[in-house]
Amino acid sequence: MAGVHFSFDNFKNLLDLNIGISNRLDENRAESFTLFYCDFSGIEQSVVDASLTEILRSSDSIANDGADYFFVLPYTDKYGAEIVKKMFDEFFAKYLDSFLLSYPVDGETTKDILENMQNSVSRFFKKELHCLDRITRDY
């Protein structure tokens, strides 16, 4: 299995879509989906592609800007997303810089989620996700 890969230019729309689906179908407002960021810097693209095929479900979505990968894991809370993160760490036999945010717990809008992701990755990994600037400046 593998997730569905979207152009990074469509990443904002992908998040908007998942929020819309969640609002329509999830009356409990539980953790409807988790956004999972992973830094694949220094890893050969063919190896990254193999990991995506092996680990992700066909319902998962992928958008990347270079080595910065963002996964939308529908109907997955942080606990479930942490399992996916461990699978990536085991696949590469090393700890990868990554971060998890869930909707709506960590943000009610696409803008909130992306700003929280930028701030968290900057704080914890001292890395700026400038690729998200292209998305958040439109708000």
N, C-alpha and C positions, 0 to 999 in steps of 0.2 A: 504494500500500500504506500501511497505518498499523498501529501497534501496538494492542494491546488495552488499553483504559483500565479500571483498577480503582479503586474508592473507596479513599481513603487509609486508611479504617478497616480495609481488608483487606490493607494493605501488608505487615504482619508475616506474615500467612498466605501471601501471595504469595512472600515470601522463603523461608519454611519449605517450601513446595511445591517451589520450585526447588532447594533444598538436598536435599530428599528424592529428587527425580528424579535429580539429579547423583550422589548416593550410590548409587542403584540402577543407573544406567547407565554411569557413568564410572569404570571400574576403575583407570585410570591416575592419577586425582585431579589431572588437569590443571586449568587455569583453566576450570572448567565454565561459569561465567557471570560477567558483569561487571555490577556495579551502577554506574550512571552518574547522577550528580546534576548538575542544571543549574538555574541561577537565571535565570528569565525576567522578572525585575522590570522594569517600565517598558515592556514589549512588549504591544501590543494582543492580546487573546485570539484574535481571528480570524487574526492572523498566526502566533501560536504553533500554532494548530490546523492551519494550512496547512503549517507546517514538519513537524509530526508526520506528516501524511499523505504528504508527499513523501519524508521521510528514513527513517522507521522501517519495519521488516519486519513482516509480519503475525504473526510469532512473538515479537516484542518486547512487553513489558508496560510499562505506564505507571501511576504513581500520583502524585498531586500534592496538595499542600496550598498553595493560593494559587499564587504564582509559583515555589514550590519543587517541581521536577519530579524524579522518580526513575524511571529506566528500568532494567528487568531485561533484559539482552541475553543470551539463552541461547546456549551453545556459542560464546561470543565472548570472546577473551582481551583483555588491555589494548590490544594493538596494533590489533585490530579495532575496539574501542570508541573508540580515539583517532581512527580514520577517521570514525566517526559524529560525534564531537565536532567535527572539522574541517568536516564537512558542515553542522552547525548554525552554526558560526562564519561560514562562507561564506554560508549562507542569510540570516543577519542582517547580514552585512558588518561584524561586530565580534566581538571576543573576549568570550565569555560566561564568567562564573565557573562552573566545573564541576570535578567531581572523579570519579575512577574507582577502584573497588575490585573485586577479583576474588575469587571463591570457588574454592578454599579458601585461597589464598595470603594473603589479607588478613583472614581470619577463618574460624574453623571453625563458628561458630554464627551465627544471626540476630542475637543480642545482640552478639557480637563485631563483626560487620560494621557494624551500626548505630552502635555506640559509636565505632568507627574512623572512620566517615563524619562523625559529629558532631565529633570531635576534629580531624580533618583540615580540614574546612571552617572551623571556628573558627580554627585555626592559620593557614591560608593566606589566608583571605578576611575574617577578623575578623567572621564572621557566625555567629550561634548558630542552629542548626536546632532550635528549640524544638518543632517539630512531631514530632520523633523522640522527645522526652521522653515523649509519650503512649504510645509503643510500648515503650521501654526500661524504664519504671517498673514494667511488669508482670512483670519478671524477678526 
